[in-house]
Structures are given as C-alpha cells and as structure tokens.
Amino acid sequence: MAMTTRRVVLALSAALLVLSFFLGAVAGFSIDEACATTPHPDLCKSSLLACPESKEATTPRALAEVAIRAASNVGASAGSYARAQLDVVKDNDMWTCLDECAEDIEEAVSHLDDTEGEIDEAKFNDVKLFLDTAEKDSWSCDESCKYAPQTPVKAALLAKNKDFETIMTVTNALIKQATGGGGSTAAAPAQAPMPLSTP
C-alpha cells in the first residue's frame, strides 16, 4: 500500500512538473522577443500589436498567423490605393506604373489572404513557400514605375509597396521561427525604425 501511494505521488509530481514547464513556456512567450529576431523589430511589433488577435497569440505559430493577416491587410491597402488612382491619373506611364504594381501586389495578397478563422496547414505551407520565393525574386514597383513622372501619387504608391515588402519579410522570419526553418533571422544593425506610411 505504501509503495502504491509513493508511485501515485511520484506520478503526480512528474505531471505537475511537466505542466508547470508548459505553462512557463507559454507565459514566457513574448512579442518583443519574437520580433527582436526579425529584420525589422519595431515594424514587427507595431504591426502585430495593431491586430487584436495578437493578444491571444501564445505560441510562435499563432503569432506567425497574426503576421500573415497583418501582411495581407497592408498589401490589400496598397493594392486598393493603386486601383483607386487608376481612375484619376492622366499620364500613360503613371497609369502603367499603377496597373502593373496593383497586379503584382494583388497576386501576392492572394497567397496571404486567408479564410476566416484558423489558417490550416496547407495554407500555412503555401504562404511559407510563397514568401521564401518572394524574398529571392520579388517584383519591383520601382522597375514598373521608372518612366512615370515624380508625383505624390507615385511616391505614395512606392512607399506603400515598400511597407508591404517589409512586412512580408517580417512575416517570413516569424514563420521560420514557428517552423524551425532556418533559425532566427538576425536584425539588421543600426537600422532606423520603419513606420508604416499613412493612407
């Protein structure tokens, strides 16, 4: 009887130890720490904290999903801006700039835009593959717009596109943290914070 009681106590102690370790790991998870390993820590933190879902993200995977949604929102905003300006501009080169950039941005957003609710494994892997490819061979609105006149519309579009490219880089780094692919991405040294442009 004493031996049985001792075994039960040992089993309970082991279970409590495992549980406390798990809870400690969850409690120790921090957006600050996750963002510190991305190329743009300040932008990472501000973008994630702007999403209400980030308050419930207690794992690297959940945080990566929030980042995917944040990137999708930034891209959708940039694409909408370009489309809206197509009806306003008169210059042919500027129209081409807006049209080509809008198409490229919308194509990227189609890979990020998720259905409502949790992002399933297939979608998560699709986003990961797309972002890995985009980092190596991304489109260039600068190239599409090189013949367009220097106007406030062009400047705003290029700034919004840059924001989108930057948040995609951050998202890819967070996905790698969540999947263990490639380890952490070191932050660029002495890099000033990159605030998102205002609409």
N, C-alpha and C positions, 0 to 999 in steps of 0.2 A: 504493500500500500504506500509506504514512504517513497519507494522507488518510482511508483507511478506518479505520485504528486510532484516529485522532483522533475520528472520528464515533462509534465504539463507546465510547470513553472519555467523550465528552460525553453520550451517551445513558445510560450507566451512572450518571454523576454526577447527571443530571437525575432518574433513577429513585430514586436514593438520597436526593436532596433531598426528593422527594415522600413517600417512605416515612418519613423522619425527621420530617417535618412531621406526618404522620398519627399516628405513634407518640407524638409530643409532645402532640398534641391529646388522645389517649386518656389518656396519663399525667397530663395536666393536669386531667382531669375530676375533680371533687370533689363529694361530697355536701354538704359545708359551703357551697360556692359556689352549688350549685343551690338549697339550702334558704334561703340568705340572701335570695333574691329572692321568696320566698313570704310570704304574710301572717303566718305563724306559724313562723319559722325553727327554734325549739327543738323544737316538737312535730314538725315535719317531720323533723328529724334523728333524734330519738329513735324515731319510728315506723319510719323506714326502716332504721335500724341494728338494730332488733329483728327484721327479716326477714333470714334468712341469704342470700337471693338478692341483697341489696344489695351484698354483697362482690364479686359478679361483674358488677354493672352498670357498664359503662364508657362508656355513651352516655346522653344525656338521654332517649331513647326507652326504653331498658332501665330507667332509674330511674323513669320515669313508670309503667311496667308494674308495678314493685315497689310503687309508691304505690297503684295500683289494687287490688292484692291486700291491702295493708295496710288500706285503707279498707273493703274487703269484710269483712275479719276483724273490724274494730271494729264495723261495722254488724251483722254476724251475732251478735256477742256481745250487743249492745244488744237486738236482736230476741229472742234466746233468753231474756234476762233478763225481758223484758216477758211473754213467753209463760209462763214458769215461774211468775211471780207471779199470773197469772190464776187459777190453781188454789188460791191461798192467800187472796186478798183477799175480804172480805165486802161492802164498801161498793160500791153500784152505780156511783157516779160514778168511783170509783177503778178499777173494772173497765172502764168505758168508756174511761177515760184509757189504761189499759194496752193494751186491744184496738185502739184507733184508732192509737196510737203504733206498736204492733207491726206493724200492716198497712202503715203508711207506711214504716217502716224496712225491712221485708221487700221492699216494692216497689222501694225504692232499691237494696237489695243485689242484687236480681235483675238490675239493669243493670250492676252492678260485678262480680258473681261470674263468673269466667272458667273455661273448661275447663282441664284440666291442661296445662302446657307454655306455649309462647309465645302471647301474645294476638295474634290475627290482625288484619288491617287493619280488617275490618268491625266486630269487637268494639271495637277501639280507638276508632273513629269513633263508635260507639254510646255508649260511655262519655263521650266528649268532648261530644257533643250533650246527653246527659242532664245532665252536670254544669253545662254552660252554662245550661241551663234551670233547674236546681235552684237555682243562685245567684240567679236573678232571682225565682223563685217557689217557694220551698221550703215544705214542710209545717211545721206548728208544733205540737210536742207541748205547748208551753205553752198553746196555744189549746184543744187537746183535753183538757187536764188542769186547766183553770182552775176547774172546780167540784169537783175531787177534793180531799179533805182533805189538809192538810200532814202527810205521814207520811215515815218514812225510805225507804219503797218509792218514793214519788213523787219524792223528792229524788234518789235513786239513778238512777231512770229518766231524769229530766231531765238529769242530769249525763252519763249515757252517751249520750243523744241529742245533747247539745252537743258531746261528743267526736267523734261521728260526723260532725256537720255541719262541724266544724273540719277534720277530716282530709280531708273531701271538698273543701273549699276549697283546701287544700294540694295535693291531687291534681290539681285543675283547673289550678292555677298551674304545676305540673310538666308537665302535658300541653301547656299553651300554650308552655312552653319548648321542648318536644320538637318541636312542630309549627310553631313560629314564629308562632302565632296570638296576636295581642295583645301580644307582647313580654313582658317580665318584669313581675311583679306586685310593687310596692313593699311592703316590710314596714311594718306599722303602727307608728308611732312610739311609743316609751316604753311598749310593751306587755309585760306580765309573761309569762314562760313559762306555757304551759297544759298541765300534765301530764295524761296520761290518767287517768281515775278507775280505781280498783282494783275488781275484781269483788266 
